[in-house]
Amino acid sequence: MEKTHVDGADKGTLLLYTLSTCIWCKKTKMFLKDLGIGYDYVEVDNLAGSEKEEAMAEVKRFNPECSFPSLVVNGKECIVGFNEEKIKETLGL
């Protein structure tokens, strides 16, 4: 599955599942960038075939509603939607 990396401070393994057309996904990316946090992201709607299936299975594992954005923190916790306070709290900011 193709991931894009954004450089920044290391706050653990952050994987953001997004849709390229989603305004809330764009806001979450901008928020993390403004905080100077490093993360990886996957634009699920730009994937095809088995890569898309794999990404959707991962999203569903952490977020059964399969809504976007879904920010998976250290492979354990998922922050669903654009939630500035929850992101800051979870990342210890």
KELUMDREN-407591 format. One record per residue (C-alpha): residue number from 1; residue in one letter; chain; x negated, y negated, z negated. Coordinates in steps of 0.05 Angstrom, whole numbers. Layout:
! residues N
<site><resi>NUM</resi><resn>A</resn><chain>A</chain><X>X</X><Y>Y</Y><Z>Z</Z></site>
...
! end
This chain:
! residues 93
<site><resi>1</resi><resn>M</resn><chain>A</chain><X>0</X><Y>0</Y><Z>0</Z></site>
<site><resi>2</resi><resn>E</resn><chain>A</chain><X>-29</X><Y>-67</Y><Z>21</Z></site>
<site><resi>3</resi><resn>K</resn><chain>A</chain><X>-41</X><Y>-115</Y><Z>-36</Z></site>
<site><resi>4</resi><resn>T</resn><chain>A</chain><X>-64</X><Y>-187</Y><Z>-32</Z></site>
<site><resi>5</resi><resn>H</resn><chain>A</chain><X>-110</X><Y>-213</Y><Z>-87</Z></site>
<site><resi>6</resi><resn>V</resn><chain>A</chain><X>-107</X><Y>-283</Y><Z>-117</Z></site>
<site><resi>7</resi><resn>D</resn><chain>A</chain><X>-169</X><Y>-303</Y><Z>-156</Z></site>
<site><resi>8</resi><resn>G</resn><chain>A</chain><X>-162</X><Y>-330</Y><Z>-226</Z></site>
<site><resi>9</resi><resn>A</resn><chain>A</chain><X>-171</X><Y>-315</Y><Z>-300</Z></site>
<site><resi>10</resi><resn>D</resn><chain>A</chain><X>-167</X><Y>-241</Y><Z>-319</Z></site>
<site><resi>11</resi><resn>K</resn><chain>A</chain><X>-104</X><Y>-229</Y><Z>-361</Z></site>
<site><resi>12</resi><resn>G</resn><chain>A</chain><X>-101</X><Y>-155</Y><Z>-347</Z></site>
<site><resi>13</resi><resn>T</resn><chain>A</chain><X>-75</X><Y>-119</Y><Z>-286</Z></site>
<site><resi>14</resi><resn>L</resn><chain>A</chain><X>-19</X><Y>-161</Y><Z>-256</Z></site>
<site><resi>15</resi><resn>L</resn><chain>A</chain><X>18</X><Y>-135</Y><Z>-196</Z></site>
<site><resi>16</resi><resn>L</resn><chain>A</chain><X>74</X><Y>-179</Y><Z>-169</Z></site>
<site><resi>17</resi><resn>Y</resn><chain>A</chain><X>125</X><Y>-148</Y><Z>-122</Z></site>
<site><resi>18</resi><resn>T</resn><chain>A</chain><X>157</X><Y>-201</Y><Z>-78</Z></site>
<site><resi>19</resi><resn>L</resn><chain>A</chain><X>197</X><Y>-214</Y><Z>-16</Z></site>
<site><resi>20</resi><resn>S</resn><chain>A</chain><X>167</X><Y>-263</Y><Z>34</Z></site>
<site><resi>21</resi><resn>T</resn><chain>A</chain><X>233</X><Y>-301</Y><Z>40</Z></site>
<site><resi>22</resi><resn>C</resn><chain>A</chain><X>249</X><Y>-306</Y><Z>-35</Z></site>
<site><resi>23</resi><resn>I</resn><chain>A</chain><X>244</X><Y>-376</Y><Z>-66</Z></site>
<site><resi>24</resi><resn>W</resn><chain>A</chain><X>238</X><Y>-346</Y><Z>-137</Z></site>
<site><resi>25</resi><resn>C</resn><chain>A</chain><X>180</X><Y>-303</Y><Z>-114</Z></site>
<site><resi>26</resi><resn>K</resn><chain>A</chain><X>146</X><Y>-364</Y><Z>-85</Z></site>
<site><resi>27</resi><resn>K</resn><chain>A</chain><X>158</X><Y>-402</Y><Z>-151</Z></site>
<site><resi>28</resi><resn>T</resn><chain>A</chain><X>127</X><Y>-344</Y><Z>-191</Z></site>
<site><resi>29</resi><resn>K</resn><chain>A</chain><X>65</X><Y>-343</Y><Z>-146</Z></site>
<site><resi>30</resi><resn>M</resn><chain>A</chain><X>58</X><Y>-418</Y><Z>-153</Z></site>
<site><resi>31</resi><resn>F</resn><chain>A</chain><X>67</X><Y>-414</Y><Z>-229</Z></site>
<site><resi>32</resi><resn>L</resn><chain>A</chain><X>12</X><Y>-361</Y><Z>-236</Z></site>
<site><resi>33</resi><resn>K</resn><chain>A</chain><X>-33</X><Y>-402</Y><Z>-190</Z></site>
<site><resi>34</resi><resn>D</resn><chain>A</chain><X>-20</X><Y>-466</Y><Z>-231</Z></site>
<site><resi>35</resi><resn>L</resn><chain>A</chain><X>-38</X><Y>-427</Y><Z>-294</Z></site>
<site><resi>36</resi><resn>G</resn><chain>A</chain><X>-102</X><Y>-404</Y><Z>-261</Z></site>
<site><resi>37</resi><resn>I</resn><chain>A</chain><X>-85</X><Y>-330</Y><Z>-270</Z></site>
<site><resi>38</resi><resn>G</resn><chain>A</chain><X>-112</X><Y>-277</Y><Z>-224</Z></site>
<site><resi>39</resi><resn>Y</resn><chain>A</chain><X>-63</X><Y>-226</Y><Z>-196</Z></site>
<site><resi>40</resi><resn>D</resn><chain>A</chain><X>-47</X><Y>-181</Y><Z>-138</Z></site>
<site><resi>41</resi><resn>Y</resn><chain>A</chain><X>18</X><Y>-184</Y><Z>-99</Z></site>
<site><resi>42</resi><resn>V</resn><chain>A</chain><X>56</X><Y>-142</Y><Z>-48</Z></site>
<site><resi>43</resi><resn>E</resn><chain>A</chain><X>107</X><Y>-172</Y><Z>-1</Z></site>
<site><resi>44</resi><resn>V</resn><chain>A</chain><X>153</X><Y>-111</Y><Z>2</Z></site>
<site><resi>45</resi><resn>D</resn><chain>A</chain><X>194</X><Y>-135</Y><Z>61</Z></site>
<site><resi>46</resi><resn>N</resn><chain>A</chain><X>131</X><Y>-140</Y><Z>104</Z></site>
<site><resi>47</resi><resn>L</resn><chain>A</chain><X>114</X><Y>-66</Y><Z>92</Z></site>
<site><resi>48</resi><resn>A</resn><chain>A</chain><X>139</X><Y>-9</Y><Z>136</Z></site>
<site><resi>49</resi><resn>G</resn><chain>A</chain><X>150</X><Y>65</Y><Z>131</Z></site>
<site><resi>50</resi><resn>S</resn><chain>A</chain><X>117</X><Y>103</Y><Z>75</Z></site>
<site><resi>51</resi><resn>E</resn><chain>A</chain><X>83</X><Y>40</Y><Z>47</Z></site>
<site><resi>52</resi><resn>K</resn><chain>A</chain><X>151</X><Y>7</Y><Z>39</Z></site>
<site><resi>53</resi><resn>E</resn><chain>A</chain><X>180</X><Y>70</Y><Z>7</Z></site>
<site><resi>54</resi><resn>E</resn><chain>A</chain><X>122</X><Y>74</Y><Z>-41</Z></site>
<site><resi>55</resi><resn>A</resn><chain>A</chain><X>129</X><Y>1</Y><Z>-61</Z></site>
<site><resi>56</resi><resn>M</resn><chain>A</chain><X>204</X><Y>6</Y><Z>-72</Z></site>
<site><resi>57</resi><resn>A</resn><chain>A</chain><X>194</X><Y>69</Y><Z>-114</Z></site>
<site><resi>58</resi><resn>E</resn><chain>A</chain><X>145</X><Y>31</Y><Z>-158</Z></site>
<site><resi>59</resi><resn>V</resn><chain>A</chain><X>192</X><Y>-29</Y><Z>-165</Z></site>
<site><resi>60</resi><resn>K</resn><chain>A</chain><X>249</X><Y>18</Y><Z>-183</Z></site>
<site><resi>61</resi><resn>R</resn><chain>A</chain><X>206</X><Y>53</Y><Z>-235</Z></site>
<site><resi>62</resi><resn>F</resn><chain>A</chain><X>195</X><Y>-12</Y><Z>-272</Z></site>
<site><resi>63</resi><resn>N</resn><chain>A</chain><X>259</X><Y>-49</Y><Z>-252</Z></site>
<site><resi>64</resi><resn>P</resn><chain>A</chain><X>317</X><Y>-2</Y><Z>-236</Z></site>
<site><resi>65</resi><resn>E</resn><chain>A</chain><X>356</X><Y>-60</Y><Z>-206</Z></site>
<site><resi>66</resi><resn>C</resn><chain>A</chain><X>302</X><Y>-69</Y><Z>-153</Z></site>
<site><resi>67</resi><resn>S</resn><chain>A</chain><X>306</X><Y>-144</Y><Z>-157</Z></site>
<site><resi>68</resi><resn>F</resn><chain>A</chain><X>251</X><Y>-193</Y><Z>-140</Z></site>
<site><resi>69</resi><resn>P</resn><chain>A</chain><X>204</X><Y>-219</Y><Z>-163</Z></site>
<site><resi>70</resi><resn>S</resn><chain>A</chain><X>180</X><Y>-162</Y><Z>-207</Z></site>
<site><resi>71</resi><resn>L</resn><chain>A</chain><X>115</X><Y>-174</Y><Z>-244</Z></site>
<site><resi>72</resi><resn>V</resn><chain>A</chain><X>84</X><Y>-110</Y><Z>-271</Z></site>
<site><resi>73</resi><resn>V</resn><chain>A</chain><X>35</X><Y>-123</Y><Z>-328</Z></site>
<site><resi>74</resi><resn>N</resn><chain>A</chain><X>-18</X><Y>-71</Y><Z>-342</Z></site>
<site><resi>75</resi><resn>G</resn><chain>A</chain><X>25</X><Y>-17</Y><Z>-310</Z></site>
<site><resi>76</resi><resn>K</resn><chain>A</chain><X>71</X><Y>-17</Y><Z>-371</Z></site>
<site><resi>77</resi><resn>E</resn><chain>A</chain><X>116</X><Y>-78</Y><Z>-376</Z></site>
<site><resi>78</resi><resn>C</resn><chain>A</chain><X>157</X><Y>-112</Y><Z>-322</Z></site>
<site><resi>79</resi><resn>I</resn><chain>A</chain><X>179</X><Y>-184</Y><Z>-321</Z></site>
<site><resi>80</resi><resn>V</resn><chain>A</chain><X>239</X><Y>-191</Y><Z>-275</Z></site>
<site><resi>81</resi><resn>G</resn><chain>A</chain><X>255</X><Y>-256</Y><Z>-241</Z></site>
<site><resi>82</resi><resn>F</resn><chain>A</chain><X>222</X><Y>-324</Y><Z>-248</Z></site>
<site><resi>83</resi><resn>N</resn><chain>A</chain><X>215</X><Y>-330</Y><Z>-324</Z></site>
<site><resi>84</resi><resn>E</resn><chain>A</chain><X>160</X><Y>-380</Y><Z>-343</Z></site>
<site><resi>85</resi><resn>E</resn><chain>A</chain><X>167</X><Y>-369</Y><Z>-418</Z></site>
<site><resi>86</resi><resn>K</resn><chain>A</chain><X>165</X><Y>-293</Y><Z>-414</Z></site>
<site><resi>87</resi><resn>I</resn><chain>A</chain><X>104</X><Y>-295</Y><Z>-368</Z></site>
<site><resi>88</resi><resn>K</resn><chain>A</chain><X>67</X><Y>-342</Y><Z>-416</Z></site>
<site><resi>89</resi><resn>E</resn><chain>A</chain><X>87</X><Y>-301</Y><Z>-477</Z></site>
<site><resi>90</resi><resn>T</resn><chain>A</chain><X>67</X><Y>-235</Y><Z>-445</Z></site>
<site><resi>91</resi><resn>L</resn><chain>A</chain><X>0</X><Y>-262</Y><Z>-421</Z></site>
<site><resi>92</resi><resn>G</resn><chain>A</chain><X>-15</X><Y>-294</Y><Z>-488</Z></site>
<site><resi>93</resi><resn>L</resn><chain>A</chain><X>-14</X><Y>-366</Y><Z>-463</Z></site>
! end
